[in-house]
Amino acid sequence: MTQSRTTVAPPIRFPKIEPSYSAQGAAINRESLGVVLVGALVIYLMTAKAFQAYFFGENFIYLQQYQNHGGDFWRAFFSPIGEIFFRPVVLACDLPWHFVLPTTPRAFHLRNFGLIVIELFLLHRVLCRVAAAPSARILGCAFFAVSKIPLTLIGYINTIDSLVLSTLLLLTVLFFLRFAQGRNHSDYVLGLVCCLLSHFSKDYGLVVNAVVVAVVLIYGINWQNRSCELRWWTWRLMPIGLITVGYFCARISVLGAVIPGATESTIVYAPHLTFVGSIGKVLRFATTLINAWWVEDGANGSSGLTIWLASRLNSSAICSLTLGYSLLCGLALSGLIWKGRKAGIALIFPLIWTAAYLGPTLLVQAPNIYYHWEPMLGVAVLLALLATAAGQKCTWSIGLPLLVLIGASGFFSNLKPNYPWSTVSSKTAGIETMVVGKYSVPWSQTSRFSRRRSKSKLGNSPWPTRCCSN
């Protein structure tokens, strides 16, 4: 007599609004292609000014570290940057481009632009796993595309560290979502690899752990059998804890157990937390999301749409216009939140994502706009989840006008970028084009195979002279 076997039911995951991904595979692929093509065009139109930015010394900080260690990659790889940062993965991702790209700023701008387009694709694939409605996925990706942050990510070449971190974040989330929903072991291994690289890419890359835990809690656990499921996931998340311990050990061995005293150039990165300062930084993040800013201090660019309206109306009340614009965006967002409140527990996932990457930025004094890139991705997922629960009619009636406002403000803000990096690059353009450009080695003589042997006319460096500016 054959003994009957108990059939284990598949896990019931939260939220209940989950797309039948396998059945819609072909349609989703076409949707991804359309989103990436249209989104890339929008991003290019929004950031056209960034491609005019010139080189300046900070763009070559990883190349300088490589040269300071005598061209020894591994010594540079396991060395601190500026005595306070440990970013070996970013160095490994940035350095090879100096061998293969022409020594023109546009080539490096295109590199950063390409990474942003890849991130748009990855964001859409993540949304395909958590948002059932195509209109909601398009809304989240559109919010990504009309942001004014990519202007800095493209124009300020050295922000490749933020692009590497955000790309690894999206890959980690995508692979763990795939593993939670399909239990494919290859997704699990790839997720761990991306999580490992994320730890060693930037100094707060380890907060990806919180996002992975959120993925598991919301999409990976069958709460009807929670005791067994929690044990199962505990064993599979244990390697992430080991990765974190290994990261701290490596960091301490490179930088030491005691953080060095702040200098004039590093004091803005020293931990400093105050209540008033944190509120100001959260406000700065909120206004960055809608492509606005109250004070023309250069850190967050200009207010965009409100300045354009003030010039057309011959009005000096920019603050009043910015307040009205912010209230209008807040009202639209409140309506979307109210209509999409049925998403319920699913909203925990993007909220943890946003908080995990926004939190570390509250500890430093530097008000760099690209710090908002990773938490902004979490907000894009949040909007997609809200739009899915709110329905297609609400998405187009509330979400579309909101995106038009944000996109218009970002476009006008990017027309006249007044960021510190844009000011510095415009000044170095006149100097380096006139002085250094006269002696630089032509690209035809500095191919990947000949750069190691050729010598520039200004010194013994095997690199094109423009890459050695300080």
DONUTI-829338 format. One record per residue (C-alpha): x, y, z; residue number from 0. Coordinates in Angstrom, 1 decimal. Layout:
N
PT        x        y        z    nr
PT        X        Y        Z   NUM
...
***
This chain:
470
PT        x        y        z    nr
PT      0.0      0.0      0.0     0
PT      1.4      3.3     -1.0     1
PT      1.7      5.9      1.7     2
PT      0.1      9.2      0.9     3
PT      2.3     12.2      1.0     4
PT      1.1     15.6      2.3     5
PT      1.2     18.3     -0.3     6
PT      2.6     21.6      1.0     7
PT      0.7     24.6     -0.3     8
PT      2.7     27.3     -2.0     9
PT      3.4     30.3      0.3    10
PT      0.8     33.0      0.6    11
PT      2.7     36.3      0.3    12
PT      1.9     39.9      0.9    13
PT      0.7     41.9     -0.8    14
PT     -2.1     40.1     -2.5    15
PT     -1.9     42.3     -5.6    16
PT      0.9     40.4     -7.3    17
PT      1.3     40.1    -11.1    18
PT      1.3     36.7    -12.8    19
PT      4.8     37.4    -14.0    20
PT      5.3     34.2    -16.0    21
PT      2.0     34.4    -17.9    22
PT      2.8     38.0    -18.9    23
PT      6.5     37.6    -19.7    24
PT      6.3     38.6    -23.3    25
PT      4.1     41.6    -22.6    26
PT      6.3     42.7    -19.8    27
PT      9.4     42.5    -22.0    28
PT      7.8     44.7    -24.5    29
PT      6.8     47.1    -21.8    30
PT     10.4     47.2    -20.5    31
PT     11.7     48.0    -23.9    32
PT      9.2     50.9    -24.4    33
PT      9.9     52.3    -20.9    34
PT     13.6     52.2    -21.3    35
PT     13.6     53.8    -24.8    36
PT     11.1     56.6    -23.9    37
PT     12.7     57.0    -20.5    38
PT     16.2     57.3    -21.9    39
PT     15.0     60.1    -24.3    40
PT     13.3     62.0    -21.4    41
PT     16.4     61.7    -19.2    42
PT     18.6     63.0    -22.1    43
PT     16.4     65.9    -22.7    44
PT     16.3     66.7    -19.0    45
PT     20.0     66.5    -18.6    46
PT     21.4     67.9    -21.9    47
PT     23.3     70.6    -20.0    48
PT     25.3     68.0    -18.1    49
PT     27.0     66.8    -21.2    50
PT     28.7     70.2    -21.5    51
PT     30.5     69.9    -18.2    52
PT     34.3     69.7    -18.3    53
PT     36.8     67.7    -16.4    54
PT     38.2     68.8    -13.0    55
PT     40.5     67.1    -10.6    56
PT     38.0     65.4     -8.4    57
PT     36.8     63.4    -11.4    58
PT     40.0     61.4    -11.3    59
PT     40.3     60.6     -7.6    60
PT     40.4     56.8     -8.2    61
PT     42.9     57.1    -11.0    62
PT     45.0     59.3     -8.7    63
PT     44.9     56.6     -6.0    64
PT     46.0     54.0     -8.6    65
PT     48.9     56.2     -9.6    66
PT     49.9     57.0     -6.0    67
PT     50.4     53.3     -5.5    68
PT     52.8     52.9     -8.4    69
PT     50.2     51.4    -10.8    70
PT     49.6     48.5     -8.5    71
PT     45.9     47.7     -8.7    72
PT     45.6     45.5     -5.6    73
PT     47.4     48.0     -3.4    74
PT     45.1     50.7     -4.6    75
PT     42.1     48.4     -4.2    76
PT     42.8     47.8     -0.5    77
PT     43.7     51.4      0.3    78
PT     41.5     54.1      1.8    79
PT     40.4     57.1     -0.2    80
PT     41.1     60.4      1.4    81
PT     41.9     58.6      4.7    82
PT     38.2     58.2      5.6    83
PT     36.5     56.3      2.7    84
PT     36.9     52.6      1.8    85
PT     35.3     52.0     -1.6    86
PT     37.2     49.1     -3.4    87
PT     34.3     48.1     -5.6    88
PT     33.8     51.7     -6.9    89
PT     37.6     51.9     -7.7    90
PT     37.4     48.6     -9.6    91
PT     34.4     49.8    -11.6    92
PT     35.8     53.3    -12.4    93
PT     39.5     52.5    -13.1    94
PT     39.1     50.4    -16.3    95
PT     37.2     53.1    -18.1    96
PT     40.3     55.3    -18.1    97
PT     42.0     52.6    -20.3    98
PT     39.2     52.3    -22.9    99
PT     37.5     55.7    -23.1   100
PT     38.7     58.8    -25.0   101
PT     40.0     61.5    -22.8   102
PT     37.0     63.7    -23.5   103
PT     34.4     64.6    -20.8   104
PT     31.5     63.6    -23.1   105
PT     32.7     60.0    -23.1   106
PT     32.5     59.8    -19.3   107
PT     29.2     61.6    -19.3   108
PT     27.8     59.0    -21.6   109
PT     29.1     56.3    -19.3   110
PT     27.2     57.7    -16.4   111
PT     24.1     58.2    -18.6   112
PT     24.3     54.6    -19.7   113
PT     24.4     53.4    -16.1   114
PT     21.2     55.5    -15.3   115
PT     19.4     53.9    -18.3   116
PT     20.4     50.5    -17.0   117
PT     19.0     51.5    -13.6   118
PT     15.7     52.5    -15.2   119
PT     15.5     49.0    -16.7   120
PT     16.3     47.4    -13.4   121
PT     13.7     49.6    -11.6   122
PT     11.1     48.5    -14.1   123
PT     11.9     44.8    -13.6   124
PT     11.6     45.4     -9.8   125
PT      8.2     47.1    -10.3   126
PT      7.1     44.1    -12.4   127
PT      7.5     41.9     -9.3   128
PT      5.6     44.1     -6.9   129
PT      3.1     46.2     -8.9   130
PT      0.5     44.5    -11.0   131
PT     -0.8     47.5    -13.0   132
PT      1.2     48.6    -16.0   133
PT      0.1     52.2    -15.5   134
PT      1.5     52.1    -11.9   135
PT      4.8     50.7    -13.2   136
PT      5.0     53.4    -15.8   137
PT      4.2     56.1    -13.1   138
PT      7.1     54.9    -11.0   139
PT      9.6     54.8    -13.9   140
PT      8.4     58.2    -15.1   141
PT      9.0     59.7    -11.7   142
PT     12.6     58.3    -12.0   143
PT     13.1     59.8    -15.4   144
PT     11.9     63.4    -14.6   145
PT     14.0     63.8    -11.5   146
PT     16.6     66.5    -11.6   147
PT     19.2     64.4     -9.7   148
PT     20.5     62.7    -13.0   149
PT     21.8     66.1    -14.1   150
PT     24.4     65.9    -11.3   151
PT     25.0     62.2    -11.7   152
PT     25.9     62.7    -15.4   153
PT     27.6     66.1    -15.2   154
PT     29.6     65.4    -12.1   155
PT     31.6     62.4    -13.3   156
PT     32.9     61.4     -9.9   157
PT     29.3     60.4     -8.8   158
PT     29.9     57.0    -10.3   159
PT     30.1     55.9     -6.7   160
PT     26.4     56.7     -6.2   161
PT     25.6     55.0     -9.5   162
PT     27.5     51.8     -8.6   163
PT     25.7     51.7     -5.2   164
PT     22.2     52.3     -6.6   165
PT     22.8     49.7     -9.4   166
PT     23.9     47.1     -6.9   167
PT     20.9     48.0     -4.7   168
PT     18.5     47.4     -7.5   169
PT     20.2     44.2     -8.5   170
PT     20.1     42.9     -4.9   171
PT     16.4     43.7     -4.6   172
PT     15.5     42.2     -7.9   173
PT     17.4     38.9     -7.2   174
PT     15.9     38.5     -3.8   175
PT     12.4     39.3     -5.1   176
PT     12.9     36.6     -7.7   177
PT     14.1     34.2     -5.1   178
PT     11.3     35.0     -2.7   179
PT      8.7     34.4     -5.4   180
PT     10.3     31.5     -7.3   181
PT     12.8     29.9     -4.9   182
PT     15.4     29.6     -7.6   183
PT     18.9     29.0     -6.0   184
PT     20.7     30.9     -8.7   185
PT     18.8     34.1     -7.8   186
PT     19.8     33.5     -4.2   187
PT     23.5     33.3     -5.0   188
PT     23.4     36.3     -7.3   189
PT     21.5     38.3     -4.6   190
PT     24.2     37.4     -2.1   191
PT     27.0     38.5     -4.6   192
PT     25.3     41.8     -5.3   193
PT     24.8     42.3     -1.5   194
PT     28.5     41.7     -0.9   195
PT     29.5     44.1     -3.6   196
PT     27.1     46.7     -2.2   197
PT     28.8     46.5      1.2   198
PT     32.2     47.3     -0.3   199
PT     31.0     50.0     -2.8   200
PT     30.2     52.9     -0.4   201
PT     30.6     53.5      3.3   202
PT     26.9     53.0      4.1   203
PT     26.3     50.3      1.5   204
PT     25.6     47.8      4.3   205
PT     22.1     49.3      4.8   206
PT     21.0     47.1      1.9   207
PT     20.5     44.5      4.6   208
PT     17.4     46.3      5.8   209
PT     16.0     46.3      2.3   210
PT     16.6     42.6      1.9   211
PT     14.9     41.9      5.2   212
PT     11.9     44.0      4.1   213
PT     11.7     42.0      0.8   214
PT     11.7     38.7      2.8   215
PT      9.1     39.9      5.3   216
PT      6.7     41.2      2.7   217
PT      7.2     38.9     -0.2   218
PT      9.0     35.8      1.0   219
PT      7.2     34.5      4.1   220
PT      4.0     32.5      4.4   221
PT      2.7     33.9      7.6   222
PT      0.2     31.0      8.0   223
PT      3.3     28.8      8.6   224
PT      5.5     31.6     10.1   225
PT      7.5     29.5     12.6   226
PT      8.8     27.1      9.9   227
PT      9.2     30.0      7.3   228
PT     11.2     32.2      9.7   229
PT     13.6     29.3     10.5   230
PT     14.0     28.6      6.8   231
PT     14.8     32.3      6.0   232
PT     17.0     32.8      9.0   233
PT     19.5     30.2      7.7   234
PT     19.4     31.8      4.2   235
PT     19.9     35.3      5.5   236
PT     22.8     34.3      7.8   237
PT     25.4     34.8      5.1   238
PT     24.4     38.5      4.9   239
PT     25.4     38.8      8.5   240
PT     28.7     37.2      7.8   241
PT     29.2     39.6      4.9   242
PT     28.6     42.6      7.2   243
PT     31.1     41.2      9.8   244
PT     33.7     40.7      7.0   245
PT     33.1     44.2      5.8   246
PT     33.8     45.7      9.2   247
PT     36.9     43.6      9.6   248
PT     38.2     44.7      6.2   249
PT     37.4     48.3      6.9   250
PT     39.1     48.3     10.3   251
PT     42.2     46.6      8.8   252
PT     42.4     49.4      6.2   253
PT     41.3     52.5      8.1   254
PT     41.9     51.4     11.7   255
PT     39.5     51.0     14.6   256
PT     39.4     54.7     15.4   257
PT     38.1     57.2     12.9   258
PT     40.8     59.8     12.2   259
PT     40.2     63.4     13.3   260
PT     38.3     65.6     10.9   261
PT     40.4     67.9      8.8   262
PT     39.3     71.0      6.9   263
PT     38.5     69.0      3.8   264
PT     36.7     66.1      5.6   265
PT     34.8     67.9      8.4   266
PT     31.6     67.9      6.2   267
PT     31.7     64.1      6.3   268
PT     32.2     63.8     10.1   269
PT     29.1     62.4     11.9   270
PT     27.0     65.2     13.2   271
PT     23.4     64.7     14.2   272
PT     21.1     67.5     15.4   273
PT     17.3     67.7     15.4   274
PT     17.1     71.0     13.5   275
PT     19.7     69.8     11.0   276
PT     17.8     66.5     10.4   277
PT     14.5     68.3      9.8   278
PT     16.3     70.6      7.3   279
PT     17.8     67.6      5.5   280
PT     14.4     65.8      5.3   281
PT     12.9     69.0      4.0   282
PT     15.7     69.2      1.4   283
PT     15.0     65.6      0.4   284
PT     11.2     66.3      0.1   285
PT     11.7     69.3     -2.1   286
PT     14.3     67.4     -4.2   287
PT     11.6     64.8     -5.0   288
PT      9.4     67.5     -6.6   289
PT     12.3     69.3     -8.2   290
PT     12.1     72.4     -6.1   291
PT     14.1     74.2     -3.5   292
PT     13.5     77.3     -1.3   293
PT     17.0     78.7     -1.2   294
PT     19.3     79.3     -4.2   295
PT     22.4     77.9     -2.3   296
PT     23.7     75.7     -5.2   297
PT     23.4     72.4     -3.4   298
PT     20.0     71.5     -4.7   299
PT     20.0     73.6     -7.9   300
PT     17.4     76.2     -8.6   301
PT     13.6     76.1     -7.9   302
PT     12.9     75.5    -11.6   303
PT      9.3     76.2    -12.5   304
PT      8.7     78.9     -9.9   305
PT     11.7     80.9    -11.1   306
PT     10.4     80.6    -14.7   307
PT      6.9     81.8    -13.6   308
PT      8.4     84.7    -11.6   309
PT     10.3     85.9    -14.6   310
PT      7.2     85.7    -16.8   311
PT      5.0     87.5    -14.2   312
PT      7.7     90.0    -13.4   313
PT      7.4     89.0     -9.8   314
PT     10.0     88.7     -7.0   315
PT      7.8     86.5     -4.8   316
PT      9.7     83.3     -5.6   317
PT      9.3     81.9     -2.1   318
PT      5.5     82.4     -2.3   319
PT      5.4     80.7     -5.7   320
PT      7.6     77.8     -4.4   321
PT      5.3     77.4     -1.4   322
PT      2.2     77.3     -3.7   323
PT      3.9     74.8     -6.0   324
PT      5.0     72.6     -3.0   325
PT      1.4     72.7     -1.6   326
PT      0.0     71.7     -4.9   327
PT      2.3     68.8     -5.3   328
PT      1.7     67.8     -1.6   329
PT     -2.1     67.9     -2.2   330
PT     -1.8     65.6     -5.3   331
PT      0.4     63.2     -3.4   332
PT     -1.9     63.2     -0.4   333
PT     -4.8     62.3     -2.8   334
PT     -2.8     59.4     -4.2   335
PT     -1.8     58.2     -0.7   336
PT     -5.5     58.3      0.4   337
PT     -6.7     56.4     -2.7   338
PT     -3.9     53.9     -2.5   339
PT     -4.1     53.2      1.2   340
PT     -5.4     49.7      0.4   341
PT     -1.9     48.7     -0.5   342
PT     -1.5     48.3      3.3   343
PT      1.4     46.2      4.5   344
PT      3.1     46.3      1.1   345
PT      4.0     49.9      1.7   346
PT      6.4     48.9      4.4   347
PT      8.9     47.6      1.8   348
PT      9.5     51.0      0.0   349
PT      9.3     52.9      3.3   350
PT     12.1     50.8      4.8   351
PT     14.1     51.3      1.5   352
PT     13.7     55.0      1.7   353
PT     14.5     55.4      5.4   354
PT     17.5     53.0      5.2   355
PT     19.3     55.1      2.6   356
PT     18.1     58.5      3.8   357
PT     19.1     57.9      7.4   358
PT     22.9     57.9      6.9   359
PT     22.8     61.2      5.0   360
PT     21.4     62.9      8.1   361
PT     24.7     62.2      9.8   362
PT     26.9     64.3      7.5   363
PT     26.9     68.0      6.9   364
PT     27.5     67.8      3.1   365
PT     24.2     68.7      1.4   366
PT     25.0     66.9     -1.9   367
PT     21.9     66.3     -4.0   368
PT     23.1     62.9     -5.3   369
PT     22.8     61.6     -1.7   370
PT     19.0     61.5     -2.4   371
PT     19.3     59.1     -5.4   372
PT     19.0     55.8     -3.5   373
PT     16.1     56.9     -1.3   374
PT     14.4     58.4     -4.3   375
PT     14.3     55.0     -5.9   376
PT     12.4     53.8     -2.9   377
PT      9.9     56.6     -3.3   378
PT      9.5     55.5     -7.0   379
PT      8.5     52.1     -5.8   380
PT      6.2     53.6     -3.2   381
PT      4.3     55.6     -5.8   382
PT      3.9     52.5     -8.0   383
PT      2.4     50.5     -5.1   384
PT      0.1     53.4     -4.2   385
PT     -1.0     53.7     -7.9   386
PT     -1.6     50.0     -8.1   387
PT     -4.0     50.0     -5.2   388
PT     -5.6     53.3     -6.2   389
PT     -6.5     52.1     -9.7   390
PT     -5.8     53.2    -13.2   391
PT     -8.3     56.0    -13.2   392
PT     -6.7     57.6    -10.1   393
PT     -3.3     57.0    -11.6   394
PT     -3.9     59.1    -14.7   395
PT     -6.1     61.7    -13.0   396
PT     -3.7     62.4    -10.1   397
PT     -0.4     60.8    -10.9   398
PT     -0.1     62.2    -14.5   399
PT     -0.7     65.9    -13.6   400
PT      1.8     65.5    -10.6   401
PT      4.4     64.1    -13.0   402
PT      3.9     66.9    -15.5   403
PT      4.4     69.5    -12.7   404
PT      7.5     67.8    -11.4   405
PT      9.0     67.2    -14.9   406
PT      8.4     70.9    -15.9   407
PT     10.1     72.1    -12.7   408
PT     13.0     69.8    -13.2   409
PT     13.4     70.9    -16.9   410
PT     13.5     74.6    -16.1   411
PT     15.8     73.9    -13.1   412
PT     18.3     72.1    -15.3   413
PT     18.4     74.8    -17.9   414
PT     20.6     76.9    -15.6   415
PT     22.4     74.6    -13.3   416
PT     24.2     76.4    -10.5   417
PT     25.7     73.5     -8.6   418
PT     29.2     73.8     -7.3   419
PT     30.5     71.1     -9.7   420
PT     29.1     73.0    -12.7   421
PT     30.8     76.2    -11.6   422
PT     34.1     74.5    -11.1   423
PT     33.9     72.6    -14.4   424
PT     33.1     75.8    -16.3   425
PT     36.2     77.5    -14.9   426
PT     38.5     74.6    -15.5   427
PT     37.2     74.3    -19.1   428
PT     38.8     77.6    -20.1   429
PT     42.1     76.9    -18.3   430
PT     42.6     73.2    -19.3   431
PT     41.4     73.5    -22.9   432
PT     43.9     76.4    -23.4   433
PT     46.9     75.0    -21.5   434
PT     46.6     71.2    -21.1   435
PT     44.8     70.6    -24.3   436
PT     47.8     71.9    -26.3   437
PT     50.0     69.1    -25.0   438
PT     47.7     66.2    -24.5   439
PT     48.3     63.0    -26.4   440
PT     45.8     62.4    -29.3   441
PT     43.3     59.5    -28.8   442
PT     44.7     57.7    -31.8   443
PT     48.0     57.4    -30.0   444
PT     46.6     56.4    -26.6   445
PT     44.7     53.1    -27.4   446
PT     44.1     50.5    -24.8   447
PT     47.3     48.6    -25.9   448
PT     49.6     51.6    -26.3   449
PT     48.7     53.7    -23.3   450
PT     50.9     51.6    -21.0   451
PT     53.9     52.3    -23.2   452
PT     53.3     55.8    -24.4   453
PT     54.4     58.8    -22.4   454
PT     52.7     62.2    -22.4   455
PT     54.6     65.3    -23.4   456
PT     54.3     66.9    -20.0   457
PT     55.7     64.0    -17.9   458
PT     56.3     60.3    -17.4   459
PT     52.7     59.3    -16.7   460
PT     51.4     56.7    -19.1   461
PT     48.0     58.4    -18.9   462
PT     46.7     61.2    -21.0   463
PT     47.6     64.5    -19.4   464
PT     44.1     65.7    -18.8   465
PT     43.5     62.8    -16.5   466
PT     46.3     63.9    -14.2   467
PT     44.8     67.3    -13.3   468
PT     44.4     68.1     -9.6   469
***
